[in-house]
Amino acid sequence: MIQIKELARGGAEYRLEPEMRRLVPTSRCWHTGRRNVATRRKRHMAYKTILTVLTQAEDVAPHLDAILPFARGEGAHLDILCLGIDRTRVGYVAADGMTFITEESQRLAMENAEAIREAVNEKMRPEDITWGAESVLAYSAGLTAVVADRARYSDLVAVPKPYGEGADPDAPIILEAALFDADVPALVLPNGVEPVLPFKHAVVGWNERPEAFAAVRAALPLLIPAEETDIAVVNPERHGSKTADPGEQLAVWLARHGAKPEVSLVPQTMPTVAQELLRHCRDEGADLLVMGAYGHSRFREAILGGATRDMLELTEIPLFLAR
């Protein structure tokens, strides 16, 4: 049964629509009758290679503590990229016309990469999953290319929350390299949050954009085993849905894959969509949020703000992003 809940702030808690009708074969319909159990329970590709990137030795323990339960639950191999970043500005030219990069800056960056790898080795040695660590020297101007090159051969990139107090200043670049240059989904893990698989209550931030559907498709291995998948449509009247109930078609599609979806129509009473989604997650006890990344340009969201930028700063639960 797919439920459609229309939430109201300050009024009735919600309204339940009747159980979705059994659809008959016409020119525009779906069949929702019983299907072969083996077909309905078909396994989807899991995340068998997970990449995480570290640029500071002090982040090793808290970040790996967050990602290890997820990697273990997925039965995944964990690749750990230990980056030493040389922040010398390339382009200064010496009198002889040669580009000048200080050897001292390179040495310090490589020492940092090795210190991170040693901390990783110490942390991971007793763990019961397969893993690998690589120390790499990267120049700040080429950080995107280095991360994207490794991320292409992973199923998922796990990153700490890139904004907020104590955030790694390189985390936004690492996240965007995964999403835009490697075209790989990302899992953002707030500090102190250790996900437990399977997730119990997943929320999908749904606006019918291509980025949102790309995120849902990429998150199927997490949504199918979840006890509940809540398709949250904030301000449904703004989306111009072709169906009477925004989110209905997505719910049917998810149900065919074996997920347990329902649709929540959420009026916006908070200043931003991100704040409204997070309040909905708290109200529903969600432990995962799935949404499309950067519906607007990265530059516009960095300067003016947007749902992705706001969520990356405010999220209190694991955030799954794709585009």
C-alpha positions, 0 to 999 in steps of 0.5 A, a space after each residue: 500500500 502506498 500512502 499519500 500524506 498531506 501535512 499541515 502545520 498548525 492544522 490537522 496532522 495529516 490526511 491519508 488518501 485511500 489505498 492506491 487503486 489497482 490499475 487496469 491495462 489502458 494507454 496510460 497505466 501501471 499494473 500492480 498485481 502480484 508478481 513473482 517473489 524472486 522478481 520483486 526481491 531482485 538484488 540491486 548492485 551494492 556499493 562494493 568500492 567506497 572511497 574516502 579522502 583525508 587531508 588532515 591527520 586529526 580527522 582520521 579517527 572520527 571520519 573512519 569511525 563514521 564510515 566503517 559501520 557503513 562499509 562493513 554493512 555493505 561488505 565493501 572495500 574501503 579505499 582511503 586517499 591520504 592527501 598532502 596538499 601543496 598550496 604554493 601558487 603555481 605560476 611564479 616565474 624565476 629570472 631564468 623563465 622556469 616555473 618556481 615551486 619550493 621544494 620545502 612546500 612539497 616536502 611538508 605536503 608529502 610529510 603530511 600525506 605520510 602522517 595521515 597514512 600512518 594514522 590510517 594504518 594504525 586505525 585500520 589494522 584491527 578492522 575486519 574489512 578489506 581496505 587500502 591506503 594511498 598517500 599522494 602529493 597534490 597541488 591545490 590547483 589540481 586537487 579536483 583532478 586527483 580526487 576525480 581520477 580515484 573516485 571514478 573507480 569507486 561506487 560511492 565517495 564518503 565525505 565529512 560535512 563540508 561546511 560548519 564549525 571545524 569543517 575541512 576547507 578542502 571538503 567542498 572541492 572533494 565533494 564536487 570532484 566526486 559529483 561533477 567530475 567523476 559522476 559518482 554519488 556521495 554520502 555526507 556524514 556529519 561528525 559523530 554520526 555512525 550510520 547503522 544499516 539497513 536504514 530504518 526511515 529514509 526521506 527523499 527530497 523530491 522536486 521532480 528534477 533530473 538530479 533528484 531522480 538520479 539520486 533516488 536511482 543511485 540510492 536504491 541499494 539503501 532504499 530497498 531494505 529500509 523499513 520506510 521510504 518517505 517521499 517528501 514534496 515541499 510546496 507541491 503546488 510549485 512543481 507543476 506535476 503531471 499527476 494529481 499527486 506529486 511523487 505518486 509515479 516515483 512511489 510506484 516505481 520504488 514499490 516495483 523495486 521492493 521499497 516501501 514508499 509513501 508520499 508526504 506533501 509538506 507545506 513550507 513554513 520555514 525560511 528555506 526548503 532545506 530547513 523544512 526538509 530537515 524539520 520533516 526529517 526530525 519529525 519523522 525520525 529519519 536516519 537518511 536523507 536522499 536528494 539531488 545535488 546542485 539544481 542551480 550552478 555551484 557558483 550561484 549556490 556558493 554565493 546566493 545559497 541553495 538547497 544543496 549548499 544549505 543542507 550541506 551545512 545544516 544536515 544532522 543525519 547522513 545525506 546521500 547526494 547524486 546528480 
